[in-house]
């Protein structure tokens, strides 16, 4: 996985697996092997998990009037899903996108999100382990490139009391023989039985998943009514 870092010509990065010596057994706490174990369990059922990670973040800069505090990079009312100088006056987000694309992360779009100075860089979907790797590298890359421009990038769930929070949306599907098994043109609304069962499982375990999906107090602060955050375990078309 060795690759040159586009914004640091003399630096390269690589991903590593954790193993226990001398037998080279996987380290139980290795996150990459945890994903592999989950994938194997799904593959035993005849499916391949496909994941599209979508992360939101805020860009902030030092407050010139209050040392040690931060202000938002762009603090106008958001026009939502915009690009260009109005949403990114110094062209920093464009450089973030180009850096992530140059790193081979599958980055294909960037935009200003709903909140002031909130952005996202979209990554293409792919096999679960590769998607997890790319999501991890996206966070590291955005934070690193932001510092080159005097900014701080934060992915924390709720950085401001007067703004909604940032989410990490995970688009999930299952494949069999390179075909999406969730789509069935012969079923009502094109929804295959596998998708209905999969969704039922997500709803059944949503409460327990909160321990993993919201691991900090700040993450729970994001879960408010009318804030584009999930407050119910429910399902619907375009919900």
Number of C-alpha atoms within 10 A of each C-alpha: 8 9 13 15 17 16 18 9 8 8 10 12 12 10 10 10 10 15 15 10 9 6 7 9 10 15 15 12 10 13 15 19 17 15 14 13 12 13 18 15 12 14 15 9 8 12 20 23 19 19 21 20 22 18 18 22 27 27 23 21 18 16 12 10 9 9 8 8 11 16 17 18 22 21 13 12 11 17 14 15 13 16 19 13 11 14 26 18 12 14 13 18 24 18 16 22 23 18 20 27 18 16 20 12 22 19 21 13 15 19 21 26 22 19 21 22 22 28 27 21 25 22 23 15 20 18 16 21 20 16 21 18 14 24 21 13 19 27 17 12 20 23 19 16 22 20 12 11 12 10 21 21 22 19 20 17 23 22 18 12 9 9 15 22 27 26 20 15 11 13 11 15 22 22 16 13 9 9 11 16 18 20 17 15 10 9 10 8 10 11 15 17 14 15 16 11 12 15 13 14 11 14 15 13 11 15 12 9 13 12 10 8 13 15 11 12 10 14 18 14 15 25 19 13 10 9 12 14 14 13 12 11 11 13 11 5 5 4 5
